[in-house]
Every structure is written in C-alpha cells, then in structure tokens.
Amino acid sequence: MMSKVATKAKNNIYYQARLHAAETNSLYRNRMKAALELNIDRNRIENIELGKINPYQEEVVKMAEFYNAPELLNHFCCSCPIGCKQFKKIGSYDIFKNSFGLISSLRSSNKIQQELIDILADGIIDEDEEIILEKLVNEMQDILNNIQAFILANQKRKE
C-alpha cells in the first residue's frame, strides 16, 4: 500500500521521482525508508520535496541514481546559475520524439562543418565571419541540446 500523497509536495520533481521509484521499490514509499537508503536525513528529504530547501548536488546524484531518475540531474543543472547557461531544460523524455529532434538537427552538421572550414581557413575571423560564426555556435548548441535530450530519454527508457 502506498503512503498518502503529500499534497504540498505533489508538483515537486524530487517527490514525483521518489513516488515513481516506489512503484518498483517499496523502500521509497515513505521518506524514512528513502532517507535510510539514500543516507540523507528524513527531514532534509521532506524539506527538499516541499521545496523549502534546495538539495546539494551530491544528494541529487544519489536520488537520480537510486530513483532511476536522470531527469533530476537535468533539472538541477538547469536551476543552477552556471548550469542554466550551459544546459537546456529537457521538455520530453520520449525517445522517439527526441530522436526526430536529434536527426533533424544533425542534418545541418555538414553545412556547419563546411562553413567553419571557410571561416577558419585563413586564420582570421573578420566582422562578417563573426556574425556567421555566432549563428553556427547557436546551431551547434541546438545539436548539443538534442543530443542531451536523446541521451536522457534513452536512460529514462531503460528504467
């Protein structure tokens, strides 16, 4: 039997991940057992799940591993002032949807490669090339985001 749903925490990603993990591992049905398994204080888990405090990165790594919830890593990194500049929040963990996004973005990789060669061949980046280079960097960031989304979707699929 599942513990009652904590209404104040129901929209919290860490709470949702623990409940989802509890479907296959009864240790995660309540915070006390989860706390023992994770070696994190029960009150701390409660405060994280209620959104009163932010977890430490080590705690997120543990929860992601124990709950089989790689999306927690993405969520944490996208919430960090540094990580949000490097990572895009993954909107879907559907491997099929993400594969189409990845394939679509990879179609431009040959064009990016050729334009990079054209820009960098003479060892000088002029003003016009600077504008093109910035556009290419944005396209490469899109490819990277699609790769990350696909990898996370694949990890989630294996649960």
CNS distance restraints for C-alpha pairs under 8 A (distance, minus, plus):
assign (resid   2 and name CA) (resid  29 and name CA) 6.01 0.50 0.50
assign (resid   3 and name CA) (resid  29 and name CA) 6.15 0.50 0.50
assign (resid   3 and name CA) (resid  30 and name CA) 6.44 0.50 0.50
assign (resid   5 and name CA) (resid  10 and name CA) 7.01 0.50 0.50
assign (resid   6 and name CA) (resid  10 and name CA) 5.95 0.50 0.50
assign (resid   8 and name CA) (resid  50 and name CA) 6.28 0.50 0.50
assign (resid   9 and name CA) (resid  15 and name CA) 6.34 0.50 0.50
assign (resid   9 and name CA) (resid  49 and name CA) 5.63 0.50 0.50
assign (resid   9 and name CA) (resid  50 and name CA) 4.77 0.50 0.50
assign (resid   9 and name CA) (resid  51 and name CA) 7.43 0.50 0.50
assign (resid  10 and name CA) (resid  15 and name CA) 6.71 0.50 0.50
assign (resid  10 and name CA) (resid  16 and name CA) 6.74 0.50 0.50
assign (resid  11 and name CA) (resid  15 and name CA) 7.58 0.50 0.50
assign (resid  11 and name CA) (resid  16 and name CA) 7.06 0.50 0.50
assign (resid  12 and name CA) (resid  16 and name CA) 6.15 0.50 0.50
assign (resid  12 and name CA) (resid  49 and name CA) 5.88 0.50 0.50
assign (resid  12 and name CA) (resid  50 and name CA) 6.89 0.50 0.50
assign (resid  12 and name CA) (resid  51 and name CA) 6.95 0.50 0.50
assign (resid  13 and name CA) (resid  17 and name CA) 6.04 0.50 0.50
assign (resid  13 and name CA) (resid  49 and name CA) 7.65 0.50 0.50
assign (resid  13 and name CA) (resid  72 and name CA) 7.26 0.50 0.50
assign (resid  14 and name CA) (resid  18 and name CA) 6.31 0.50 0.50
assign (resid  14 and name CA) (resid  48 and name CA) 7.30 0.50 0.50
assign (resid  14 and name CA) (resid  49 and name CA) 5.67 0.50 0.50
assign (resid  14 and name CA) (resid  63 and name CA) 7.88 0.50 0.50
assign (resid  14 and name CA) (resid  72 and name CA) 7.10 0.50 0.50
assign (resid  15 and name CA) (resid  19 and name CA) 6.26 0.50 0.50
assign (resid  15 and name CA) (resid  49 and name CA) 5.03 0.50 0.50
assign (resid  16 and name CA) (resid  20 and name CA) 6.07 0.50 0.50
assign (resid  17 and name CA) (resid  21 and name CA) 6.12 0.50 0.50
assign (resid  17 and name CA) (resid  67 and name CA) 6.34 0.50 0.50
assign (resid  17 and name CA) (resid  69 and name CA) 6.28 0.50 0.50
assign (resid  17 and name CA) (resid  72 and name CA) 7.95 0.50 0.50
assign (resid  18 and name CA) (resid  22 and name CA) 6.13 0.50 0.50
assign (resid  18 and name CA) (resid  28 and name CA) 5.93 0.50 0.50
assign (resid  18 and name CA) (resid  29 and name CA) 7.57 0.50 0.50
assign (resid  18 and name CA) (resid  63 and name CA) 7.99 0.50 0.50
assign (resid  18 and name CA) (resid  67 and name CA) 6.05 0.50 0.50
assign (resid  19 and name CA) (resid  23 and name CA) 6.78 0.50 0.50
assign (resid  19 and name CA) (resid  28 and name CA) 6.82 0.50 0.50
assign (resid  19 and name CA) (resid  29 and name CA) 6.57 0.50 0.50
assign (resid  20 and name CA) (resid  24 and name CA) 7.77 0.50 0.50
assign (resid  20 and name CA) (resid  67 and name CA) 7.71 0.50 0.50
assign (resid  21 and name CA) (resid  25 and name CA) 6.01 0.50 0.50
assign (resid  21 and name CA) (resid  28 and name CA) 6.43 0.50 0.50
assign (resid  21 and name CA) (resid  67 and name CA) 5.02 0.50 0.50
assign (resid  21 and name CA) (resid  68 and name CA) 7.05 0.50 0.50
assign (resid  22 and name CA) (resid  26 and name CA) 5.11 0.50 0.50
assign (resid  22 and name CA) (resid  27 and name CA) 6.69 0.50 0.50
assign (resid  22 and name CA) (resid  28 and name CA) 4.66 0.50 0.50
assign (resid  22 and name CA) (resid  29 and name CA) 5.09 0.50 0.50
assign (resid  25 and name CA) (resid  29 and name CA) 7.78 0.50 0.50
assign (resid  27 and name CA) (resid  33 and name CA) 5.42 0.50 0.50
assign (resid  27 and name CA) (resid  34 and name CA) 5.90 0.50 0.50
assign (resid  27 and name CA) (resid  37 and name CA) 7.51 0.50 0.50
assign (resid  28 and name CA) (resid  33 and name CA) 6.23 0.50 0.50
assign (resid  28 and name CA) (resid  34 and name CA) 4.83 0.50 0.50
assign (resid  29 and name CA) (resid  33 and name CA) 7.48 0.50 0.50
assign (resid  29 and name CA) (resid  34 and name CA) 7.47 0.50 0.50
assign (resid  30 and name CA) (resid  34 and name CA) 6.33 0.50 0.50
assign (resid  31 and name CA) (resid  35 and name CA) 5.78 0.50 0.50
assign (resid  31 and name CA) (resid  42 and name CA) 5.91 0.50 0.50
assign (resid  31 and name CA) (resid  45 and name CA) 6.90 0.50 0.50
assign (resid  31 and name CA) (resid  46 and name CA) 7.05 0.50 0.50
assign (resid  32 and name CA) (resid  36 and name CA) 6.37 0.50 0.50
assign (resid  32 and name CA) (resid  42 and name CA) 5.48 0.50 0.50
assign (resid  33 and name CA) (resid  37 and name CA) 6.22 0.50 0.50
assign (resid  34 and name CA) (resid  38 and name CA) 5.97 0.50 0.50
assign (resid  34 and name CA) (resid  42 and name CA) 7.78 0.50 0.50
assign (resid  35 and name CA) (resid  39 and name CA) 5.54 0.50 0.50
assign (resid  35 and name CA) (resid  40 and name CA) 4.93 0.50 0.50
assign (resid  35 and name CA) (resid  41 and name CA) 5.66 0.50 0.50
assign (resid  35 and name CA) (resid  42 and name CA) 5.01 0.50 0.50
assign (resid  35 and name CA) (resid  45 and name CA) 6.90 0.50 0.50
assign (resid  36 and name CA) (resid  40 and name CA) 6.74 0.50 0.50
assign (resid  36 and name CA) (resid  41 and name CA) 7.71 0.50 0.50
assign (resid  36 and name CA) (resid  42 and name CA) 7.88 0.50 0.50
assign (resid  38 and name CA) (resid  62 and name CA) 6.60 0.50 0.50
assign (resid  38 and name CA) (resid  63 and name CA) 7.18 0.50 0.50
assign (resid  38 and name CA) (resid  66 and name CA) 7.47 0.50 0.50
assign (resid  40 and name CA) (resid  44 and name CA) 6.90 0.50 0.50
assign (resid  40 and name CA) (resid  45 and name CA) 6.87 0.50 0.50
assign (resid  40 and name CA) (resid  59 and name CA) 7.58 0.50 0.50
assign (resid  41 and name CA) (resid  45 and name CA) 6.42 0.50 0.50
assign (resid  42 and name CA) (resid  46 and name CA) 6.20 0.50 0.50
assign (resid  43 and name CA) (resid  47 and name CA) 6.14 0.50 0.50
assign (resid  44 and name CA) (resid  48 and name CA) 6.14 0.50 0.50
assign (resid  45 and name CA) (resid  49 and name CA) 6.06 0.50 0.50
assign (resid  46 and name CA) (resid  50 and name CA) 6.05 0.50 0.50
assign (resid  47 and name CA) (resid  51 and name CA) 6.07 0.50 0.50
assign (resid  47 and name CA) (resid  52 and name CA) 5.05 0.50 0.50
assign (resid  47 and name CA) (resid  53 and name CA) 5.72 0.50 0.50
assign (resid  48 and name CA) (resid  52 and name CA) 6.00 0.50 0.50
assign (resid  48 and name CA) (resid  53 and name CA) 5.19 0.50 0.50
assign (resid  48 and name CA) (resid  54 and name CA) 5.85 0.50 0.50
assign (resid  48 and name CA) (resid  55 and name CA) 6.08 0.50 0.50
assign (resid  55 and name CA) (resid  59 and name CA) 6.01 0.50 0.50
assign (resid  55 and name CA) (resid  60 and name CA) 6.40 0.50 0.50
assign (resid  56 and name CA) (resid  60 and name CA) 6.46 0.50 0.50
assign (resid  57 and name CA) (resid  61 and name CA) 6.24 0.50 0.50
assign (resid  57 and name CA) (resid  76 and name CA) 7.64 0.50 0.50
assign (resid  58 and name CA) (resid  62 and name CA) 6.29 0.50 0.50
assign (resid  59 and name CA) (resid  63 and name CA) 6.10 0.50 0.50
assign (resid  60 and name CA) (resid  64 and name CA) 5.92 0.50 0.50
assign (resid  60 and name CA) (resid  72 and name CA) 6.55 0.50 0.50
assign (resid  60 and name CA) (resid  73 and name CA) 6.52 0.50 0.50
assign (resid  60 and name CA) (resid  76 and name CA) 7.33 0.50 0.50
assign (resid  61 and name CA) (resid  65 and name CA) 6.15 0.50 0.50
assign (resid  61 and name CA) (resid  72 and name CA) 7.98 0.50 0.50
assign (resid  61 and name CA) (resid  73 and name CA) 6.75 0.50 0.50
assign (resid  62 and name CA) (resid  66 and name CA) 5.92 0.50 0.50
assign (resid  63 and name CA) (resid  67 and name CA) 5.51 0.50 0.50
assign (resid  63 and name CA) (resid  68 and name CA) 7.66 0.50 0.50
assign (resid  63 and name CA) (resid  69 and name CA) 7.31 0.50 0.50
assign (resid  63 and name CA) (resid  72 and name CA) 7.65 0.50 0.50
assign (resid  64 and name CA) (resid  68 and name CA) 5.44 0.50 0.50
assign (resid  64 and name CA) (resid  69 and name CA) 4.49 0.50 0.50
assign (resid  64 and name CA) (resid  70 and name CA) 5.18 0.50 0.50
assign (resid  64 and name CA) (resid  71 and name CA) 7.36 0.50 0.50
assign (resid  64 and name CA) (resid  72 and name CA) 5.68 0.50 0.50
assign (resid  64 and name CA) (resid  73 and name CA) 6.61 0.50 0.50
assign (resid  65 and name CA) (resid  69 and name CA) 6.59 0.50 0.50
assign (resid  65 and name CA) (resid  70 and name CA) 7.24 0.50 0.50
assign (resid  68 and name CA) (resid 156 and name CA) 7.47 0.50 0.50
assign (resid  68 and name CA) (resid 159 and name CA) 6.34 0.50 0.50
assign (resid  69 and name CA) (resid 156 and name CA) 6.76 0.50 0.50
assign (resid  70 and name CA) (resid  74 and name CA) 7.03 0.50 0.50
assign (resid  70 and name CA) (resid 152 and name CA) 6.39 0.50 0.50
assign (resid  70 and name CA) (resid 155 and name CA) 6.86 0.50 0.50
assign (resid  70 and name CA) (resid 156 and name CA) 6.65 0.50 0.50
assign (resid  71 and name CA) (resid  75 and name CA) 6.09 0.50 0.50
assign (resid  71 and name CA) (resid  90 and name CA) 7.87 0.50 0.50
assign (resid  71 and name CA) (resid 152 and name CA) 6.90 0.50 0.50
assign (resid  71 and name CA) (resid 156 and name CA) 7.84 0.50 0.50
assign (resid  72 and name CA) (resid  76 and name CA) 6.03 0.50 0.50
assign (resid  73 and name CA) (resid  77 and name CA) 6.11 0.50 0.50
assign (resid  74 and name CA) (resid  78 and name CA) 6.03 0.50 0.50
assign (resid  74 and name CA) (resid  87 and name CA) 7.66 0.50 0.50
assign (resid  74 and name CA) (resid  89 and name CA) 6.44 0.50 0.50
assign (resid  74 and name CA) (resid  90 and name CA) 7.07 0.50 0.50
assign (resid  75 and name CA) (resid  79 and name CA) 6.26 0.50 0.50
assign (resid  75 and name CA) (resid  89 and name CA) 6.57 0.50 0.50
assign (resid  76 and name CA) (resid  80 and name CA) 6.48 0.50 0.50
assign (resid  77 and name CA) (resid  82 and name CA) 7.87 0.50 0.50
assign (resid  77 and name CA) (resid  83 and name CA) 4.68 0.50 0.50
assign (resid  77 and name CA) (resid  84 and name CA) 6.39 0.50 0.50
assign (resid  77 and name CA) (resid  87 and name CA) 6.93 0.50 0.50
assign (resid  78 and name CA) (resid  83 and name CA) 5.30 0.50 0.50
assign (resid  78 and name CA) (resid  84 and name CA) 4.29 0.50 0.50
assign (resid  78 and name CA) (resid  85 and name CA) 7.91 0.50 0.50
assign (resid  78 and name CA) (resid  87 and name CA) 5.95 0.50 0.50
assign (resid  78 and name CA) (resid  88 and name CA) 6.48 0.50 0.50
assign (resid  78 and name CA) (resid  89 and name CA) 5.83 0.50 0.50
assign (resid  79 and name CA) (resid  83 and name CA) 6.93 0.50 0.50
assign (resid  79 and name CA) (resid  84 and name CA) 6.10 0.50 0.50
assign (resid  80 and name CA) (resid  84 and name CA) 5.78 0.50 0.50
assign (resid  81 and name CA) (resid  85 and name CA) 7.04 0.50 0.50
assign (resid  82 and name CA) (resid  86 and name CA) 6.97 0.50 0.50
assign (resid  83 and name CA) (resid  87 and name CA) 5.74 0.50 0.50
assign (resid  84 and name CA) (resid  88 and name CA) 6.74 0.50 0.50
assign (resid  87 and name CA) (resid 145 and name CA) 7.07 0.50 0.50
assign (resid  88 and name CA) (resid 145 and name CA) 6.23 0.50 0.50
assign (resid  90 and name CA) (resid 149 and name CA) 5.83 0.50 0.50
assign (resid  92 and name CA) (resid  97 and name CA) 7.72 0.50 0.50
assign (resid  92 and name CA) (resid  98 and name CA) 7.47 0.50 0.50
assign (resid  92 and name CA) (resid 149 and name CA) 7.69 0.50 0.50
assign (resid  92 and name CA) (resid 153 and name CA) 7.62 0.50 0.50
assign (resid  93 and name CA) (resid  98 and name CA) 7.40 0.50 0.50
assign (resid  93 and name CA) (resid 149 and name CA) 7.18 0.50 0.50
assign (resid  93 and name CA) (resid 150 and name CA) 7.81 0.50 0.50
assign (resid  93 and name CA) (resid 152 and name CA) 6.80 0.50 0.50
assign (resid  93 and name CA) (resid 153 and name CA) 4.36 0.50 0.50
assign (resid  93 and name CA) (resid 154 and name CA) 7.96 0.50 0.50
assign (resid  93 and name CA) (resid 156 and name CA) 6.82 0.50 0.50
assign (resid  94 and name CA) (resid  98 and name CA) 6.19 0.50 0.50
assign (resid  94 and name CA) (resid 153 and name CA) 5.74 0.50 0.50
assign (resid  94 and name CA) (resid 157 and name CA) 7.95 0.50 0.50
assign (resid  95 and name CA) (resid  99 and name CA) 5.90 0.50 0.50
assign (resid  95 and name CA) (resid 150 and name CA) 6.17 0.50 0.50
assign (resid  95 and name CA) (resid 153 and name CA) 4.95 0.50 0.50
assign (resid  95 and name CA) (resid 154 and name CA) 5.99 0.50 0.50
assign (resid  95 and name CA) (resid 157 and name CA) 7.24 0.50 0.50
assign (resid  96 and name CA) (resid 100 and name CA) 6.51 0.50 0.50
assign (resid  97 and name CA) (resid 101 and name CA) 6.56 0.50 0.50
assign (resid  98 and name CA) (resid 102 and name CA) 6.10 0.50 0.50
assign (resid  98 and name CA) (resid 146 and name CA) 6.82 0.50 0.50
assign (resid  98 and name CA) (resid 149 and name CA) 6.25 0.50 0.50
assign (resid  98 and name CA) (resid 150 and name CA) 5.18 0.50 0.50
assign (resid  98 and name CA) (resid 153 and name CA) 7.24 0.50 0.50
assign (resid  99 and name CA) (resid 103 and name CA) 6.05 0.50 0.50
assign (resid  99 and name CA) (resid 150 and name CA) 6.14 0.50 0.50
assign (resid 100 and name CA) (resid 104 and name CA) 5.96 0.50 0.50
assign (resid 101 and name CA) (resid 105 and name CA) 6.21 0.50 0.50
assign (resid 101 and name CA) (resid 146 and name CA) 6.12 0.50 0.50
assign (resid 102 and name CA) (resid 106 and name CA) 6.06 0.50 0.50
assign (resid 102 and name CA) (resid 143 and name CA) 6.74 0.50 0.50
assign (resid 102 and name CA) (resid 146 and name CA) 4.95 0.50 0.50
assign (resid 102 and name CA) (resid 147 and name CA) 6.13 0.50 0.50
assign (resid 102 and name CA) (resid 150 and name CA) 7.08 0.50 0.50
assign (resid 103 and name CA) (resid 107 and name CA) 6.40 0.50 0.50
assign (resid 104 and name CA) (resid 108 and name CA) 7.73 0.50 0.50
assign (resid 105 and name CA) (resid 109 and name CA) 7.50 0.50 0.50
assign (resid 105 and name CA) (resid 139 and name CA) 7.96 0.50 0.50
assign (resid 105 and name CA) (resid 142 and name CA) 6.98 0.50 0.50
assign (resid 105 and name CA) (resid 143 and name CA) 5.42 0.50 0.50
assign (resid 105 and name CA) (resid 146 and name CA) 7.36 0.50 0.50
assign (resid 106 and name CA) (resid 143 and name CA) 6.46 0.50 0.50
assign (resid 108 and name CA) (resid 112 and name CA) 6.23 0.50 0.50
assign (resid 109 and name CA) (resid 113 and name CA) 6.08 0.50 0.50
assign (resid 110 and name CA) (resid 114 and name CA) 6.23 0.50 0.50
assign (resid 111 and name CA) (resid 115 and name CA) 6.15 0.50 0.50
assign (resid 112 and name CA) (resid 116 and name CA) 6.06 0.50 0.50
assign (resid 112 and name CA) (resid 136 and name CA) 6.24 0.50 0.50
assign (resid 113 and name CA) (resid 117 and name CA) 6.28 0.50 0.50
assign (resid 114 and name CA) (resid 118 and name CA) 6.24 0.50 0.50
assign (resid 115 and name CA) (resid 119 and name CA) 6.15 0.50 0.50
assign (resid 116 and name CA) (resid 120 and name CA) 5.96 0.50 0.50
assign (resid 116 and name CA) (resid 133 and name CA) 7.36 0.50 0.50
assign (resid 116 and name CA) (resid 136 and name CA) 7.91 0.50 0.50
assign (resid 117 and name CA) (resid 121 and name CA) 5.52 0.50 0.50
assign (resid 119 and name CA) (resid 124 and name CA) 7.64 0.50 0.50
assign (resid 119 and name CA) (resid 125 and name CA) 6.44 0.50 0.50
assign (resid 119 and name CA) (resid 129 and name CA) 6.05 0.50 0.50
assign (resid 119 and name CA) (resid 133 and name CA) 7.61 0.50 0.50
assign (resid 120 and name CA) (resid 124 and name CA) 6.51 0.50 0.50
assign (resid 120 and name CA) (resid 125 and name CA) 6.80 0.50 0.50
assign (resid 125 and name CA) (resid 129 and name CA) 5.68 0.50 0.50
assign (resid 125 and name CA) (resid 130 and name CA) 6.15 0.50 0.50
assign (resid 126 and name CA) (resid 130 and name CA) 6.07 0.50 0.50
assign (resid 127 and name CA) (resid 131 and name CA) 6.70 0.50 0.50
assign (resid 128 and name CA) (resid 132 and name CA) 6.67 0.50 0.50
assign (resid 129 and name CA) (resid 133 and name CA) 5.89 0.50 0.50
assign (resid 130 and name CA) (resid 134 and name CA) 6.20 0.50 0.50
assign (resid 131 and name CA) (resid 135 and name CA) 6.47 0.50 0.50
assign (resid 132 and name CA) (resid 136 and name CA) 6.25 0.50 0.50
assign (resid 133 and name CA) (resid 137 and name CA) 6.16 0.50 0.50
assign (resid 134 and name CA) (resid 138 and name CA) 6.36 0.50 0.50
assign (resid 135 and name CA) (resid 139 and name CA) 6.34 0.50 0.50
assign (resid 136 and name CA) (resid 140 and name CA) 6.13 0.50 0.50
assign (resid 137 and name CA) (resid 141 and name CA) 6.14 0.50 0.50
assign (resid 138 and name CA) (resid 142 and name CA) 6.35 0.50 0.50
assign (resid 139 and name CA) (resid 143 and name CA) 6.41 0.50 0.50
assign (resid 140 and name CA) (resid 144 and name CA) 6.16 0.50 0.50
assign (resid 141 and name CA) (resid 145 and name CA) 6.09 0.50 0.50
assign (resid 142 and name CA) (resid 146 and name CA) 6.19 0.50 0.50
assign (resid 143 and name CA) (resid 147 and name CA) 6.16 0.50 0.50
assign (resid 144 and name CA) (resid 148 and name CA) 6.18 0.50 0.50
assign (resid 145 and name CA) (resid 149 and name CA) 6.13 0.50 0.50
assign (resid 146 and name CA) (resid 150 and name CA) 6.10 0.50 0.50
assign (resid 147 and name CA) (resid 151 and name CA) 6.17 0.50 0.50
assign (resid 148 and name CA) (resid 152 and name CA) 6.17 0.50 0.50
assign (resid 149 and name CA) (resid 153 and name CA) 6.04 0.50 0.50
assign (resid 150 and name CA) (resid 154 and name CA) 6.09 0.50 0.50
assign (resid 151 and name CA) (resid 155 and name CA) 6.25 0.50 0.50
assign (resid 152 and name CA) (resid 156 and name CA) 6.08 0.50 0.50
assign (resid 153 and name CA) (resid 157 and name CA) 6.00 0.50 0.50
assign (resid 154 and name CA) (resid 158 and name CA) 6.51 0.50 0.50
assign (resid 155 and name CA) (resid 159 and name CA) 7.14 0.50 0.50
